[in-house]
Every structure is written in C-alpha cells, then in structure tokens.
Amino acid sequence: MADFLLEIGLEEVPARMIAAAEAELLTRVRALLTRERLVVPEAKATSYSTPRRLAVLMEGVLAAQADSEEKLTGPAWKVAFKEGTATAAAQAFAKKAGVAVEALEKVETPKGEYVGATVKRVGRAAAEILAAEVPKEVLGLYWAKNMYWRAGKPERFVRPVRWVAAMLDAAVVPLEVAGIAAGNASRGHRVLHGDAAVVLEKAAGYAEALRAAKVVVSVPERRERIRKALDKATRTVAGARWREDHELVETVTHLTEWPTVILGAFEREYLELPEEVLVTVMRDHQKYFAVEGADGKLAPHFLAVLNTEVDAEGEAIIRHGNARVLRARFKDARFFWDFDQKTPLAERVESLKHVTFQKELGSYYWKTLENLKVARELAAAVKTAGVKLDEAALLKAAELAKTDLTTELVKEFTELQGMIGGLYARAQGLGETVAKAIYDQYTPASIEDAIPQKVEGQLLGLADRIQTIVAMFGIGNAPTGSKDPLALRRAANAIVKILAESGLPLRLSDAMGAAASKDGQVSEFLRERLSFYLKDVRGFAYDVVGAVLAAEADDVRDAMARAEALTAVRDGEDFAAISAAFKRIKNILRQAGEKGFKVGSPKSVKLAAEAQALRDAAAALAPKVAALRQERSYEEALALIATLRPVVDTFFDKVMVLDADEAVRGANLGLIDEVLRGFSGIADFSEIVTS
C-alpha cells in the first residue's frame, strides 16, 4: 500500500474561507478513494492548509482495485430467447454486459425466469483513477466567491491555481487541475525560502519537507505555535496576560505559514478611551491581540502575529511601524469620541431621517418609531405578568438606540454600532439602565453569546429584531435556501435564545403580536428557529423535538421543559410501547379518513369490554395528567401516561378497530381519537422513533 498526497497551490486565499475548504477537500478525497475501493473506511487521512495551499495526505492506498465479479439481470428469458434462439434483446444485453451470448444464463427470480450474466471486472490502477477523478473533486469545492483567471477557460476557483503536487509514495500521479500538470514539487515560504521549488521525495515526508522550507502546513501545529508565542511574549511584562480571543487566533492561524509574535506598546494616555474602542481597533483593524494586567484591565501593550522571522533589528523596525499605525488609529478614535460628544444623542434622532434602513420601508427614523411601538407593547405585556422594569428607560433607549449611526466613531468603526451608543449614553448622563439597554441591543450576536442581563435590554433586543423580521417578511424579503442577506435567521435565533434563557413571560406569538403580525410565514419561521435551538444548541434528539413541537411550539421555555421530560422517559419500556401505540392510532385514523370512514362518539354504542376498559382508564388518568401539566411536572405526567400500556395493548389485541359494523367502527375510531387528543398535549408521541 502507498500514501497519496494531493496539494493545490494557490494565490493567497482569504482566511475566513480556508478551514471549510480544507475540510471539504479531505471529505471529497476520502469519499473518492473509498468509493473506488482503494482504501478501507478507517484508513488515516490528514488535511493541511495555509493561505497558499490546500493539501490531503491519505495513508494506506491500494495500488489498484481488487478484481470484482458482478451478477447482472437482463430481460425476461422468454423475451430474450425464442425457441432457443437469442433475440435482439439477448444480444443487446450481452453486448452491454461485455460477454458472449453463449455466456448468458437463466436466473430464477420471484417474478419468473430472467436472463443473467456474470461479469468479471479487472481492477483499475489507483493512479489511473486518481488522474481521472481528483481534478473533478478539486474544481467541485464550494467557495463563497469564485473567479475566472484563464482567458477563455471555464474553470472558476477562489484564487488562481499556481501548482499541483500529486504523489503515490514517490511516484507522480499524472493528473491536471486547471491546466496545471501535477508534479512532485511544492513551494516554500515566499520570503524566507524564496522561489526555489521544494522537491518532495515521498508523499509521507510532505509536512517535514515544507517545515524545512519555513512553512508549517498543519493548522493545529500552527495554532499551538501562535499560542505559545503569545504566552512567551506576554511574559516579558510583569503580571500581564494576553486577552483570550478564539476567533482572532483562528484568523491569524489562517493568515500565516511561519508565525512569530512581537510585543509592542502604546502611550497610556489612550487608555482613557473605552476599552471597546481600543480593542476593536487592535483586533478588527490590525489583527493585534490586546494585553491586560493582573486586574483584568487593558494594558498599554499589543501583540502582533507576523508571517515571517526576523532578527532583533528587524523586529524593532516592525514593532515601531506597528505602533505608529496603531497610534494613528487611536488618535482618530479619540478625535471622533471628542467630536461626537458635541452633539448629544437626543439631538441626533432627527438626523436618522437621512439614514436609510431599507429602501422599500424607510429610514432609521421610521425604524425607531416602529421599534418604540413594539417596545411599548412588550413592556405592557410583561408588566401585566408582574415583571418589574423601568419602562421610561426602555422607551428612551428605544428612541436613542440607532442614533449612534450618525456618529463619526461608528462611521469609522462600524463594528461598534450599539456599543458606542451605550457608551455615549453613559457619558452623557442618561442613566445606566438606558446606557446598558442600548449597549446590549445587538446581544446575543451569535447563538453562543450570552443574552442581555437586564429586562430593558432583553425587551429592546426583542423589539428591534421582531420588528425587522415582520417588516422584511411583509415586503417579501424572507430568507430562501442558504441565502439570508439580511441575517433574519440570526435575528430569530436571538429572539428564541432571549425567550429561552431569560425570565420574560413571553411567547413567540406575544412577540409577533407586539409587532402587529399574524403572518403564518413569520410564525413558521420562528418555529423553525426554535427547532434549531432545541436540536443544535440544547442537543435534544430530532424526534424528541419533533414530538414536542407537534404538540405546541409557542412557549419556548415550556417547550424546553417538555423536551427535557420526554428525553428522561423515552427509553422506558412502557413509554416506548405507548409511543408505538400512539403511532398506530394515528395511522389507523389516517387510513380511516382515506377510506371515508366517519369518526363517531364512543358513547353511541355499547363498546367491547376491552374498549370500555381503555376509555375508563383514560378518563381516570386525564384529570391527573392535566393537573401535572398545569404544574409543568411533565416527567411525572409522562410516566403516568405510560401506565396506560396494559389496557392499550389489550385493546389492540382484542378489538378490531375498523369493524365491519359502521356504528361500532365509528365508536372505536371516536375512542382512539379521544385518547390521542387527550394525551398529546405534552408531545405527539407518534413522532418518537422506537427500536
């Protein structure tokens, strides 16, 4: 067996696109080799990437496919042979199978006698298969943006392909990608190694050969190297530590091939600016890591990750240059901060008339007025339920929430929208509740983020998002497929998360009602996001989520409680049997409907003893289950429902539900319909998958 190496050399790829492409290439190559019977499924595969390359190393690749034998079935025997003579149908089948007519054989099947053929296939060489199939897999990679780079040629890729290495051990695989013939040569670091080719002696030595050329091709190794270098550089400042930033670590990992770290400094006077501003300048604009002291406060230092290696003199020059650029950014930020304070937020509301929210809807002034309406409705709803809040502060926050869009600081640093409004509100003495609500209006920005801590921030976030969703759906701008340019799914995810993780006594329909919406599309959209939250965030099984949402999908926290209870009891023998019985009931009712059978009343005729026993048991349990549901003691309620198993089993063993007598049949159908509806309020048990 051999090792197969594939490396695609490119112009620099944007960092945000690399990880997904690396994973997809690995999946495609592994699937190709498995599909072609060239590796066992558990064969080890390793992926690599840098800004200039994607690579896969697959171990244990067979030199060729094993020979195989396949049984083919053709036309019916009586069609293929007439009075012992082969017909055109037999000859066509023989030709297709690649055998002589004389080699055809009679095959007995459940449908009768058919023509068969045994075809022996000689396994193809791995190199032949790889040469033919790998280019298709490479050019089939998904990229958010593609480009043409060869005039008159059809290939589209994220960046121009510059070289290809493809090897089975030491032998070159004769494949071609976008006009580039594969070889046994790679490229090292642009600066530290230069233009000389890196000749690969064997596929297995790929990573070591590139390391010698100042390229660390392993992403985990590069990530760990960066973390250690950040630690080492920070230790030169007493009591300091670099501020953990997973996303920035990932970004710089995908921006470098040979990473090193330098520590720089800036003047303490800039620490008078809010940390949010300083960190955003460092992180988002310069890709620098912030440094904090033992007290957790920002220190006047930064860490820059370089894609090169320099001596002490070169390091000093780079440090000075980085500090100069950062200082200029900080000066701009300080100027904008001071300049913006000359116009209070309250005086900026009118200016929102000149800032477009959405061309078909209006300006951010319109958006502000709409948000205020929704915020008032939500405030009234939670106050009625006994929640304490500062309604005046909430409405003031809603009025001023978008005014920072008119500030110079947000125009320069758009990432700080919302946060700057909150900081300005605090600096202008508008009160901590108002400031915090404005500051947190876009929280959570992702499903991993925490929700706003205070009720006012939670309600402002809900009001802003539900108003946007309802308005966009109203003009036909709902998300379609994978496209969601307005990030409505993210907004809906945040609504569900706030309702799930706060103490707000609000349902999804309450949020919609506050935005004056009864749109079924919006309702289904929010339901879909609740399903996502329960499955992908909370980790409930898909059938548990389906069962819960089939019963009721409006109260988010209640849905979570029901999913937890269902998960706790689903593996019990009695509950599994009840779930199967409810599925059977649902199927019987569906079939009855298809046949036009009427569902009658179980009171209309004298029921069979087993049917009456089921009705009596259900009637006895119903009030107890209802009481437990009222208390949200769902696990106890489900355990109680499971006790119906013996009478349900006996009913189905002894009673013919679809009786020939129309009256009896109607009564039986009425009985099982009554049981189904009476005990499906917590979950639709028929959705549970039982083994």
N, C-alpha and C positions, 0 to 999 in steps of 0.2 A: 504493500500500500504506500501511497505517496501523500505529500502535503500540497494543497493547492493554494496559491497566493494570487489574489487579484488586487491591484492598486490602480486607482484612477487619479491621475494628476490633473489639477485644475488651477485656474487663476483663483485668487483669494475668494472664498465663499463667505457670505455674511454669517456671523457667529450664531445667530438665532436659528439658522436652518440646518446646521451641521448634525446635531445629535439625532434628529428624526431620520435624516438621510442615511446616517451610519447604521442605525438600527434596521431600516428598511432594506439596505443592501445586504446586510447579514441574513435577514429573513429570506430574501429572494434567492441568494446563493445556496443557502442550506436547503430550501424547498426544491430548487432545481436539482441538486445532487441527490436528494432523497427520492424525488420523483423519477429520476433516471436510473435508480438502483445502483448508485455509485458510492453510497455511504450507508452505514447503519444509522437509524434515527438518533442514537445517543452519541454520535461522533462529535468531538470537540470542535467548536467554531469560535473564533475570536475576531472581533471587529476593531478597527483603528480609524482615527481621523485626525486631521489637523486642518488649518484654514486652507491648505493647498492640496489635500488628498483625502480620499476615502479608500479604505482597504479592508479585505477579509482574508483570514487565514483559516483554511478548513483542513483538519488533520484526518488521516485515515481514509484517503480517497482511493478507490479501486482503479487499477489501470484500465479496466474495461468492464462492461456489464457482463453478468453471467448469461450464458445461453439460456433461452427460455422456450417453453412449449405451451402453446395456446390452443384450446378447443374452440372452434368456430361452428356456429349453426347457421345453415342457409335455408333455402326454400323447402316446402313440403316435399317428401320423397316422390309422391305421385305426380307432382308438378315437374320435378327435376328429371324423372325417368319415365318414359312412356314405352311400355313393352320391352323393358331392359335397355332401351336406347337413351343416351343422355340428350336432354333437350337444351335449348339455348340458355335456359335458366341455370342448369347444372354447369354448363361451360362458363357462363359469366361468373358464377360463384367460385369455380375452381381458379379462374384467372385472378379474381380479387384476392383469394386466399394464397395464391402463389404455389398451387400444387397441380399435379396432373388430374384429369377427370377420373382416371382409374384409381386414384388415391382417396376418392370420396367414399364416405362410409354412411351406413344407415344408423340414425340415432333415435332411440325411443324417448319421447317426452310425454308429459301429461296431456299434451294436445295432439299426440299422434306421432307418426314417423316423419322424421325430417332428415335432410342431408347434413352431414357433418364433415369436418376436416381437422386434422391435427397439423398445426403449423409450428415448425421449429424455427426459432429466430436466433441468429447468431448475435451475441452481444457486441455493441459498438464500443470503440475505444473512447476512453474518457476525454482525451484531447480533442477528438472529433466532435463530441457532444458539446464540450465547453466552448469550442471555437464557434459553433453554430448558435448556441443558446445564450451565452453570457452577455453578448452585446445587447440583446433584446431586454434582458433584465436591467442592465445599467441604464439604458435610454428610457426604460419604463419607470424610473424613480420619480416620485412626486416631488415637485418643487412649487412653492407658493408663487414664484416668479421664474420664468424661463427666458432664454434669449437665443436668437439665431446668431451665429458667428462665422459661418462659412457661406459665402455668397452662392446663391442658387442651390444650396443643400437643405434637406428637410429637417436635419437634427436640431432639436431645441434642448437646451440644458441650462442649469443655473448659471454656469460660467463656462468659458471655452475649455475644452479638454486639451491638455498640453502633452501628456504622456500616459502610457498604459504599461503596467508590468503584469504579466500573467505567466505563472510557472507551476509545473508539476514537479516537485523536487527541484532538480537543476535544469530541467528541460523547459524551454519556452513553449507556451500554448499559442498556436498560430491564430489568434483572434484579432479583430479590428473593431475599434469603437470610434465612430465619427471620423473616419478617415485616418485614425492614428493606429498603426500596427503595434501590437504588443511586443515587448522585449523583456530583457532581464535587468533593466536599468531604472533607477528611481532618481529623485533629486533631493539634495540635502537642503540645509538652511540657506536661504537666499544670500545672507550677508556673511555668516560665519563659515559656510562651506563653499559658497560660490557656485559657478555654473557647471562645474565638473560633474559628470554622471556618477551616481552611486551604483556600482555594479553588484548585483545580488548573486551570490554563488548558489544558494539554495533557498527555497521558499521559507524553510523553518528559521533561517537566520535573518529574516526581514527586520524585526524590531532592533536587533543588535547592530545591523549594518547602518540603519538610519540613525541610531543613537551616536554612532561614531561620526556621523555627518551632521551632528548637532541638531537632531530632530527627535523629540520624544513622541512616538506615534500613539502610545497608549494614553487614552484620555484619563483613566483613573490614576495612572502614574503622574501625569502632568498636573492633575488636580492636587494630588498629595504633595507634589514638589512645590506648588504655589503656596499651599497652606503652611508647610514647614518654613518656607522662605519668609512668609508674612510673620510667623511667630518669631523667627530669628531676628528680623529687622526691628520688630517692636520691642524686643528685649533690651535694646540699647537705650530705651527711655524708661527710667525707673518707674515701676508701678503701672505702666501703660499696657493696654491690650488693643488689638485691632477689633473694630466693631464687626461682629459676625454678619455676613451678607451672602447667603447661599446663591442668590441669583447672580450677583456680581462675580462670585467665584466661578460659576459656570460660564459666564460671558468671557472672562479673561482666559479661562482654560481653552475655550474655542477660538480665541484670538491669537494664541501663541503656539510656537513649536519648540522653543527652547527658553522657558520662562525664568526670569530672575526678578528680584524685588529690590527697590530702593526706598529709603525713608527720607521724606522731605519735611520742611517746616514752613509755617506762615506766621505772620505777625499776630500777637494776642489781641490786638485791637479789633480784629474781625470776629472774635468770639462774642462781641456784643450783638451780632446778628443772631436771629433764631437758628437753632441747630438744624431745623428742617431745611432752611435755605442753604446753609453751608454744606450739609451732607448731600443735598441734591446736586449742587454744583460739582462737588467732588465725584459723586457716584455716577450721575447720569450724563454729565457733560465731559468729564475727564477720565472716567473709569478708575478713579482712585478710591482706595479704602480709607474710611475715617478711623481715627485713633481716639480712644477715650482713656481717661485716667482711672485710678482706683475707685473714685467716687462715681463713675459712670458718666461723667460729663465730658463733653468734647474737648480734646487736647489740641494744641496748635501744631498738629503734625498730619501728614498724609502718607499713604503707601501706594506706590505706583508699580504695576507689574509690567516688566519690559519683555520684549520678544528678542532679546539679544543678550550678549555677555560682554561686559566692558571692564576696563581696569579702573583704578581709583580716580585717575584724571578724567576719564570718560564719564564715570559715574557722577563726579562733581559737576561736570558740564550739563548732564541730563537733569540732575536734581535742580540746578539753578534754573534751567529752562522751564521745567515743570512748575516750579514755584512761581516763576514770573507769569506764566499763563494763568495759574490759579489765582494769583493776586489780582490780576486784571479782572477776572470774573467776579471776585469778591468785591472789588471796587464798584463794578457795575451794580451788583446786587445791593450794596449799601446806598448807592445813589438812588436807585429805584425805590428802596424802602423809605428813604427820607422824602423823596419827591411825592410818593403816593400818599403820605400822611397829610399833605396839604389839602387833600380833598377827602373828607370823611365818607364812609360807606353810604351813609344815608343820603348824601348828595349825589351819589353815583347811580341811584335807581333809575332816574330819567334817562341816563346815558345808555341803559340796556335796550332802549328802543332802537338803537343803532347797531346792535349786535344780533346777528341772525341765529336763531335756534334751529329752525328748519324752514326752508323756503316756502313750503306749502302751508305751514302752520303760523309762522310769525317770528317775532323777535324774542329775546330773553326777557323782555319786559312782559310780553304775553305769557311766557312760561312762568314767570314769577307770580303773576296774578292767578294763574291756574293752580300752581302749587299751593298758594295761600288757601284757595277754596278747599283743596283736598286735605290740607293740614287741619283746617277748622273742623271738617267732618270727622277726621280721625281723632282729633282731640275730644270732640263731643262724645264719640263712641267709647273711648277709654275712661273718660270721666264718669260716664253713666255706669260703667262697670266698677267704679270705685278706685281707679288708679289716680294717684296724686301726680300732678305735673304743673309746671309753670307755663300756662297757656300763652300768656303775653310774651314770654321769652321765646316760645316756639314760633309764634307768628312773626315776631321781629326777626328771628333767624331765617324764616322762610322768605321774608321780604328782602333781606340783605344777602341771601345765600349766593346769588350769582353775580353780585356787584364786583367781586374781585376780577371778573373777566375784563373789566375796564382798566385795571391797574397795569402799570408798566412792568412790575415784577412778574406777574402771571403771563404777560405777553412775552417776556424773555424766557421765563421758566414755566412752561405750560404744565409740567408735571405737578406743580404746586397748587393747582386750582383747588379751591376749597380750603386747603390748609392755610393759604395766605389770607383768605377772608376771615378765618377764625383767629389768626394771629393779629390781624388789623383790628378786629372787633375787640379783642382783649386790650390792645394798645390804646384804643380809642375809648376805653372805659364803658363798654356796652354791657358788661356783666359776664361772668364766667359761664353761665348757662347758655346765653346767646352765642358766645365765642366757641364753646365746645360743640354745640349743635352744628354750627357752620363748618367747623373744622372736621367733624366726623361725617358730613353728609354723603361722602362717597365711600364710606366704610360700611361693609367689607368690599374691598375692590376685587377680591378673589374669594373662592369658596373656602380657602384656608385661613383667611383673615378673621380676626375677632370682630364681633358686632359692636356698635356704639354702646358705651356703658350706661348712658343716661337716656331716660324715656324721650326727652325732647329730640335728641339726636336720632334715636330709632324712628320716631314718627316723621321727622324731616326726611330721612332717607327713604322711608316707605312712600311718603307723599310724592317726592321727586320721581322715583322710579315707576310707580304705578301710573302716574300721570303721563310719563313718557311712553310707556307701553301702550296704554289705551289710545293715546293720540296717534301713535305710529300705526297701530292696527286700524285705526279709523280712516287713515288715508291709504291703506293697502300696503304698508311697509312692514309686513310681518316677516320674520326670518324664513328662509326657504333652504332646505337641504343643509349643506355645510356653510352657506352664506348667511352672515349676520353682521353686516357692516355697521349697524347702529348699536351693536352689543346688547340687544334686548334680552338674550338668554342670560347674560351675566347680570343684568338688572333684575330679572325674575329670580335667578339663583339667590341674589342678595335679599329679595323680599322673603323668600321661603326661609332662608337662614335666620333672618331677624325674627320672624314669627316663631321659628322653632326654638331659638336659643334665648329669647327674651321672655319677660313675664307679661307681655302685652296680651290682653284678652281679645284678640282679633283673629278673624278667619280670613281666608283668601277672598271670600265674597264680600267681606267688610271693606277690604282694601279696594276692590273693584267698585263697590257701592259708593265709597268716598270719592272716587273719580267719575261717578255717574255713568258707570258702564254695566251693561248686561250682555255684553258681546260674548257669545258662546265660544268664539275662537280664542279670545283672551282667557276665558275660563279653562279651556282645554290646554292652552299654552302653559298656564300656571300649574295645572295638574301634572303636565309632563315634567316640569321643573321639580315638582315635589317628588315625583317618581325618581328622578335623577338624584335628588338629595338623599332619599331613603336608601337607594341602592349603592350609589357611588361614594357618598360621603359617610353615611351611617353604616353601610355594609350589610344591610338586610338582603336576604335571598330574593331573587326576582319573583318567585311565585308567592312569597310572603307579601311583597309589595303589591303585586297584582291583586291578591286576595283582599288586602286592606283597602286599596283604592277603589276596588269594585264595590265596596260597601259604602264608603264615604271618603271624600277627598278634599274637604273644605277646611277642617280644623287641623292645622299642621301638627301641633303638639299632641293632639288626640290620636292622629294617625301614627305618630311615633310610638305612643304608648301601646296602641293595638298591635303594631308590628313587633314590639318587644315581647308582648304576651304571647302572640302567635308563635314566635320563634322559640319561646321557652317550652311550649307544649306540643309542638308539631311532631316530634319524634315519638310521642307516646303511642302505644299500640291502639288504644281505644280512639284517640283523636284521629289517627291515620285512617282507621276504619270509618269513622264518621265522615271524614273528608271524602273518602271514596264513595260513601253512600250519598252525600250531597251532590257529588258529580253525577251519580247515577240518576238522582231525582231530576237534575237539570236536563239531562239528556232525554229522559222519558217525557218531560213536559215539552221539550223542543219537538220531539218526534210526534207527540200528540197534536201539537199545533200544526205541524206539516200535514198531518192526516185529516185535519179539520175537526178533531175531537174537542168537545166543549169541556171546560173545567167547571164542575158543579160545586155544590156545597156538601161537605161531609155529613151534614145534618139531614140531607134529603132522603137517605135510605138507611136501613139498618146495616151498619158496617160489619165485616167479618170480625171475629174476636180479636185477631192479631192487629187489624187496622184500628179497632177501638182502643186496644191497649196502647198503641202508638199515640193516638190522639189524647188519651188520658194522661200519659206520661209527659207529653209535650205541654199540655195545659198546666200540669202541676209545676213544671220547670220554668215556664215562661215568666211569671212574676219574679221569681228568684233571680233569673238571669237579668231581667230588666233592672232590678234593684242594684245588682252588682255593676251593670253598665253605667248606671247613674253615678255610682261612686268611682267609676273608672277602675274598678277592680277586675280588669279584663282577664287576667290569668285565671282567677277563680271562676269567672263566668265561663271561660272556655273549658275548664276542667269539668264544670257542671254539665255543659252541653255534651261532652264526651260520654257522660253516663247514659245517654240515650242509646248507646250502641246495641245492647242486647235486644231492646224492643224493635229497633230499626232492622237488625239482622233477621229477627224472627218474621217481621213484616214482609221483607223481600223474599224470605224462604217460603212463606206460606200463601202469600197473596198475589194473584195475577192482577197487576195494576190496570192494564189495558183489557179489562174484562169484556167479553162479548156483549154483555148486557149494558146498554148505553147509560142507564141510571147509575149502576154500580161503578162503571168506569168513570163517570163524571165525579162521583163522590170520592173515589180513590184519588183521582187527579187533584180534586179540591183539598184533600187531606195532605198530600205531599207538598202541594203548593203552599199550604198554610204553614207547614213545618219549615220549608225552605225560607219563606219570608220572615217567619217568626224568629229564626235563629241566625240570620245572615247579617245582622246589623253591625256586628263587630268586624266580620270579614266574610268574604264569599269563599267558603271552604272548598268549593268545587275547583278553585284556582290552584289549590295546593297539589303539588306533584308528589304522589305516593309511590313507593317502590313495589 
